[in-house]
Amino acid sequence: MTAFGFLTTRSSLATEHILAGIDRSFLGSVKDNFAALGFSSQGLEIIVWTVALACIAGGSVLLANHYVFRRKPSLPIGVIVAPEQVTDLLQAALDQRNKIEFSFSRDEQVSRPLHCSIEELSHSNLTLDAGDFVQAHQGWIARPVTCYFRVASRGGGGASQFYNFESEVAGIKKRSDGSTLITLPIPDSVRMQQKRIHLRMEPPLEYMLGMALWPEVHSKDGTLEQCLKCWGKPSLVHHAGETDMMRVANISAGGLRIDITRQSLKENGLDFEIGQRFYILTKLFDPDMKRKQKLWFVGRVQNRYEDFKTKDLEIGFKFIETGEISDPETMQITWTKIGGGGIDKLGNWIQRRHLELYRSRGIV
């Protein structure tokens, strides 16, 4: 029996029960009262039957809602399942030349995630270029993987949304130039979710006022050099609004990621090896306080990805110490190790910028 037939049967039984339960003497008194007001007996019966049918219709709607619509599954917030929307997001990542972070699922034995470029997107498959340093093999076929990527908002302003999805390796191919292609089926769903424990975002250009990096310098006793004047000129400087040589891809309370062009690397003689440490100065504008703020960090190169075609670098830093100017006259800085919660001041700034973004979209 269909849900409609079931509801029809239940409605018929409910109708008989309602009609059988009507007190005849009560109806008689109602008739008399309405007759006194000038209503005929036939008119009263029409009114009564109209009210009864309205009650029956309302009961049927409630039953339908309970037995049919209540059973309709609902998707968790932030999950995208429409195939055209999933494809559009992956196409946007391809058009923006954004990397996809590829790693085997948590129950698999892996050492480090891969940062891959999107080589090709078809109606059924996603092909990733993992570069020429990956030792891929056919044993990867059918293994489950988790992938993370970001897409910049269409409205611009430096805002990005982060996504992830699950899939499995469908193919491995080694090209003649040594690079490895990894083929994945198009995922059934994509989730709006970040990987990191800290909220991160691509800082709006109008709020990112500048950045400078120095290779880490130690004092004679082996500790971090506290005298800023002893650092010398910064090896890399990023000014507000400039994106041609370096770009801050995203920042969080626990670290940041920057994109650096090959030309900039040559000019500054930097290589950014894994584990190398840098002093980092960031200048941000806080619209809530209507003022600029300088934040000092010691950052360790956590990951490094070289674009196979352009040779540009994508560098991920993890903040390990934060600094405060203790003596403005001598430019002495005091360093403090950063705990697992990251840097509160920076985390609060990022959270407020996220709220601004969501409010501008009408989400909150």
C-alpha positions as CSV (number, residue, x, y, z in Angstrom):
1,M,0.0,0.0,0.0
2,T,1.3,3.4,-0.9
3,A,1.7,6.3,1.6
4,F,-1.2,8.1,-0.1
5,G,-3.5,5.0,0.2
6,F,-2.5,4.6,3.8
7,L,-3.3,8.2,4.6
8,T,-6.6,7.9,2.7
9,T,-7.7,4.9,4.7
10,R,-6.6,6.5,8.0
11,S,-8.5,9.7,7.0
12,S,-11.7,7.8,6.3
13,L,-11.5,6.0,9.6
14,A,-10.8,9.4,11.3
15,T,-13.9,10.9,9.5
16,E,-16.2,8.1,10.8
17,H,-14.9,8.5,14.3
18,I,-15.4,12.3,14.3
19,L,-18.9,12.0,12.9
20,A,-19.9,9.2,15.3
21,G,-18.7,11.3,18.3
22,I,-20.9,14.3,17.6
23,D,-23.4,14.8,20.4
24,R,-26.9,14.8,18.7
25,S,-28.5,16.7,21.5
26,F,-25.7,19.4,21.3
27,L,-26.4,19.8,17.6
28,G,-30.1,20.2,18.4
29,S,-29.4,23.0,20.8
30,V,-27.1,24.7,18.3
31,K,-29.9,24.4,15.6
32,D,-32.4,26.0,18.0
33,N,-30.0,28.9,18.8
34,F,-29.2,29.5,15.1
35,A,-32.9,29.3,14.2
36,A,-33.5,32.1,16.7
37,L,-31.0,34.2,14.9
38,G,-32.7,33.6,11.6
39,F,-30.6,30.7,10.2
40,S,-32.4,27.8,8.6
41,S,-31.7,24.2,9.6
42,Q,-30.3,23.5,6.1
43,G,-27.9,26.4,6.4
44,L,-26.7,25.2,9.8
45,E,-26.0,21.7,8.4
46,I,-23.8,23.3,5.7
47,I,-21.8,25.2,8.2
48,V,-21.3,22.2,10.4
49,W,-20.2,20.0,7.5
50,T,-17.9,22.7,6.3
51,V,-16.2,22.9,9.7
52,A,-16.0,19.1,9.9
53,L,-14.4,18.8,6.5
54,A,-11.9,21.5,7.3
55,C,-10.9,19.6,10.5
56,I,-10.5,16.4,8.4
57,A,-8.3,18.2,5.9
58,G,-6.1,19.6,8.6
59,G,-5.8,16.2,10.2
60,S,-4.8,14.7,6.8
61,V,-2.1,17.3,6.4
62,L,-0.7,16.5,9.9
63,L,-0.7,12.8,9.2
64,A,1.1,13.4,5.9
65,N,3.7,15.5,7.6
66,H,4.2,12.8,10.3
67,Y,4.3,9.7,8.1
68,V,5.8,11.0,4.8
69,F,7.7,14.3,5.1
70,R,9.3,13.4,8.5
71,R,10.9,10.4,6.8
72,K,12.7,12.6,4.2
73,P,16.4,12.6,5.1
74,S,18.1,15.9,5.8
75,L,21.7,16.7,4.9
76,P,24.2,18.0,7.5
77,I,25.0,21.7,7.2
78,G,27.8,22.4,4.7
79,V,27.5,19.2,2.7
80,I,27.1,19.6,-1.1
81,V,25.7,16.6,-3.0
82,A,24.4,18.1,-6.3
83,P,26.7,16.8,-9.0
84,E,26.8,20.1,-10.9
85,Q,27.7,22.0,-7.8
86,V,30.5,19.6,-6.9
87,T,31.9,19.9,-10.5
88,D,31.6,23.7,-10.3
89,L,33.7,23.8,-7.1
90,L,36.4,21.6,-8.6
91,Q,36.4,23.6,-11.8
92,A,36.8,26.8,-9.8
93,A,39.8,25.3,-8.0
94,L,41.3,24.4,-11.4
95,D,40.6,27.8,-12.9
96,Q,42.2,29.5,-9.8
97,R,45.2,27.1,-10.0
98,N,44.6,26.1,-6.4
99,K,46.4,23.1,-5.0
100,I,44.6,20.0,-3.6
101,E,46.1,18.5,-0.5
102,F,46.0,14.7,-1.0
103,S,46.4,12.2,1.8
104,F,45.4,8.7,2.5
105,S,42.6,8.2,5.1
106,R,43.5,8.2,8.8
107,D,43.6,4.4,9.0
108,E,46.3,4.2,6.3
109,Q,50.0,4.5,7.0
110,V,51.3,7.7,5.4
111,S,54.1,10.0,6.2
112,R,53.1,13.4,4.7
113,P,50.2,14.7,2.6
114,L,50.8,15.6,-1.1
115,H,50.2,19.0,-2.5
116,C,48.9,18.4,-6.1
117,S,47.9,20.5,-9.0
118,I,44.7,19.8,-10.9
119,E,45.8,18.4,-14.3
120,E,42.4,17.6,-15.7
121,L,38.7,17.6,-14.8
122,S,36.2,15.4,-16.7
123,H,32.6,14.5,-16.0
124,S,33.7,11.4,-14.2
125,N,37.3,11.8,-13.1
126,L,39.7,14.2,-11.4
127,T,43.4,13.9,-12.4
128,L,46.0,15.3,-10.1
129,D,49.7,16.1,-10.9
130,A,51.8,15.1,-7.9
131,G,55.1,16.2,-9.3
132,D,58.2,14.2,-10.0
133,F,59.3,13.4,-6.4
134,V,56.4,11.1,-5.5
135,Q,57.2,7.4,-5.3
136,A,53.7,6.2,-6.4
137,H,52.9,2.6,-7.3
138,Q,50.0,0.5,-8.3
139,G,49.5,-0.6,-4.7
140,W,47.8,2.8,-4.3
141,I,44.9,1.7,-6.5
142,A,41.5,1.5,-4.6
143,R,43.0,3.0,-1.4
144,P,40.7,5.6,0.2
145,V,41.9,9.2,0.3
146,T,40.9,12.5,1.8
147,C,41.5,15.7,-0.2
148,Y,41.3,19.4,0.9
149,F,41.1,22.4,-1.3
150,R,40.0,26.0,-1.3
151,V,38.1,28.3,-3.6
152,A,38.2,32.1,-3.6
153,S,34.9,33.8,-3.4
154,R,33.4,35.3,-6.6
155,G,33.0,38.6,-4.9
156,G,36.8,39.0,-4.4
157,G,38.2,40.7,-1.4
158,G,40.7,38.0,-0.6
159,A,38.2,35.6,1.0
160,S,38.3,31.9,0.4
161,Q,36.1,28.9,1.5
162,F,37.8,25.6,2.3
163,Y,36.4,22.2,1.3
164,N,37.2,18.5,1.6
165,F,36.0,15.3,0.1
166,E,36.7,11.6,0.2
167,S,37.4,9.4,-2.8
168,E,39.7,6.5,-3.8
169,V,42.6,6.1,-6.2
170,A,41.4,4.9,-9.5
171,G,44.7,5.1,-11.5
172,I,48.4,5.9,-11.3
173,K,50.5,7.0,-14.3
174,K,54.1,8.0,-14.6
175,R,54.8,10.5,-17.5
176,S,57.9,10.7,-19.5
177,D,59.0,13.8,-17.7
178,G,59.0,12.0,-14.4
179,S,55.8,13.5,-13.0
180,T,53.1,11.3,-11.5
181,L,49.4,11.6,-12.4
182,I,46.8,10.4,-9.9
183,T,43.3,9.7,-11.0
184,L,40.3,10.0,-8.6
185,P,36.6,9.5,-9.4
186,I,34.5,12.7,-9.0
187,P,33.3,12.6,-5.3
188,D,29.6,12.1,-4.5
189,S,29.7,15.0,-2.1
190,V,31.9,17.8,-0.9
191,R,31.9,19.3,2.6
192,M,32.7,22.8,3.7
193,Q,35.4,22.1,6.2
194,Q,38.9,23.0,7.1
195,K,41.6,20.5,8.0
196,R,43.5,22.5,10.6
197,I,42.6,22.8,14.2
198,H,42.9,26.6,13.9
199,L,40.4,28.7,11.8
200,R,42.3,30.1,8.8
201,M,41.5,32.5,6.1
202,E,43.0,34.4,3.2
203,P,43.3,37.9,4.7
204,P,41.5,40.7,3.0
205,L,43.9,42.8,1.0
206,E,42.8,46.0,2.7
207,Y,43.7,44.5,6.1
208,M,47.0,42.9,5.2
209,L,49.4,45.9,5.4
210,G,52.7,44.1,5.0
211,M,55.1,41.3,6.0
212,A,58.8,40.8,6.4
213,L,61.0,37.7,6.8
214,W,64.5,37.2,8.2
215,P,66.4,33.9,8.5
216,E,66.7,33.1,12.2
217,V,69.6,34.6,14.0
218,H,71.1,33.4,17.3
219,S,73.0,35.2,19.9
220,K,76.4,34.0,21.2
221,D,74.8,31.8,23.9
222,G,72.7,30.0,21.2
223,T,69.4,31.6,22.1
224,L,67.1,33.6,19.8
225,E,68.6,37.0,19.1
226,Q,66.6,39.6,21.0
227,C,68.1,42.7,19.4
228,L,66.1,43.5,16.2
229,K,69.0,45.7,14.9
230,C,71.2,42.6,14.8
231,W,69.0,40.9,12.3
232,G,70.0,43.2,9.4
233,K,67.7,43.9,6.5
234,P,64.8,41.5,5.9
235,S,65.4,38.9,3.2
236,L,61.9,39.2,1.9
237,V,59.4,42.1,2.2
238,H,55.8,42.2,1.2
239,H,54.0,45.5,0.9
240,A,50.3,46.1,1.1
241,G,48.3,45.4,-2.1
242,E,51.3,43.7,-3.9
243,T,50.6,40.2,-5.1
244,D,53.0,39.9,-8.1
245,M,56.0,38.6,-6.2
246,M,54.5,37.2,-3.0
247,R,51.0,36.5,-1.7
248,V,49.7,35.5,1.7
249,A,47.5,32.5,0.8
250,N,46.0,32.1,4.3
251,I,46.8,32.7,7.9
252,S,45.6,31.2,11.2
253,A,46.4,31.4,14.9
254,G,48.9,28.6,14.4
255,G,50.7,29.4,11.1
256,L,50.5,30.9,7.6
257,R,51.0,29.9,4.0
258,I,52.6,32.1,1.4
259,D,53.0,31.9,-2.4
260,I,56.4,33.1,-3.7
261,T,57.3,33.5,-7.4
262,R,60.5,32.0,-8.8
263,Q,61.8,35.4,-9.7
264,S,61.4,36.6,-6.1
265,L,63.3,33.5,-4.9
266,K,66.2,34.3,-7.2
267,E,66.4,37.9,-6.2
268,N,66.4,37.2,-2.5
269,G,68.5,34.0,-2.5
270,L,66.0,32.0,-0.5
271,D,65.2,28.3,-0.7
272,F,62.9,27.6,2.3
273,E,64.1,24.1,3.2
274,I,61.8,22.0,5.5
275,G,62.6,22.8,9.1
276,Q,64.3,26.1,8.4
277,R,63.2,28.9,10.8
278,F,62.5,32.5,10.1
279,Y,61.6,35.6,12.0
280,I,58.3,36.9,10.7
281,L,56.7,40.3,11.1
282,T,53.1,40.8,10.0
283,K,51.3,44.2,9.9
284,L,47.6,44.0,10.1
285,F,44.8,46.5,10.3
286,D,42.2,46.0,13.0
287,P,38.9,47.7,11.9
288,D,37.4,47.2,15.3
289,M,40.1,49.1,17.0
290,K,40.7,51.5,14.1
291,R,44.5,50.9,14.3
292,K,47.4,48.9,13.0
293,Q,49.0,46.1,14.9
294,K,52.4,44.4,14.5
295,L,52.8,40.8,15.3
296,W,56.2,39.1,15.6
297,F,56.7,35.3,15.2
298,V,59.3,32.6,14.8
299,G,58.0,30.4,12.0
300,R,59.3,27.0,11.0
301,V,58.9,25.8,7.4
302,Q,56.4,22.9,7.8
303,N,55.8,22.1,4.2
304,R,57.1,23.2,0.8
305,Y,55.5,22.7,-2.6
306,E,57.2,23.6,-5.9
307,D,54.9,24.1,-8.9
308,F,56.1,21.7,-11.6
309,K,55.5,24.2,-14.4
310,T,56.3,27.6,-13.0
311,K,58.8,26.6,-10.3
312,D,56.9,29.0,-7.9
313,L,56.9,27.9,-4.3
314,E,54.1,27.5,-1.8
315,I,55.5,27.6,1.8
316,G,53.6,26.6,4.9
317,F,54.9,28.0,8.2
318,K,54.1,26.8,11.7
319,F,54.3,29.5,14.4
320,I,56.5,28.2,17.3
321,E,57.3,31.4,19.2
322,T,55.7,34.8,19.5
323,G,57.5,38.1,20.3
324,E,56.8,41.3,22.2
325,I,58.9,44.5,22.0
326,S,60.1,44.8,25.6
327,D,62.2,47.9,25.2
328,P,61.2,50.3,22.3
329,E,64.4,52.3,22.7
330,T,66.9,49.5,22.3
331,M,64.4,47.4,20.1
332,Q,64.7,44.4,22.3
333,I,62.2,41.6,21.8
334,T,61.2,38.9,24.3
335,W,60.2,35.5,22.9
336,T,57.5,33.2,24.3
337,K,56.8,29.6,23.1
338,I,53.4,29.1,21.6
339,G,51.1,26.5,23.0
340,G,48.6,24.3,21.2
341,G,46.0,27.0,21.2
342,G,48.0,29.2,18.9
343,I,48.2,33.0,19.2
344,D,45.0,34.3,20.8
345,K,45.4,37.9,19.5
346,L,45.7,36.6,15.9
347,G,43.0,34.0,16.3
348,N,40.5,36.6,17.6
349,W,41.3,38.9,14.6
350,I,40.7,36.1,12.1
351,Q,37.5,35.1,13.8
352,R,36.1,38.6,13.6
353,R,37.1,38.8,9.9
354,H,35.2,35.6,9.3
355,L,32.1,36.9,10.9
356,E,32.3,40.1,8.8
357,L,32.5,37.9,5.7
358,Y,29.5,35.8,6.7
359,R,27.5,38.8,7.5
360,S,28.3,40.4,4.2
361,R,26.9,37.2,2.5
362,G,23.8,37.2,4.7
363,I,24.7,33.9,6.4
364,V,24.7,35.3,10.0
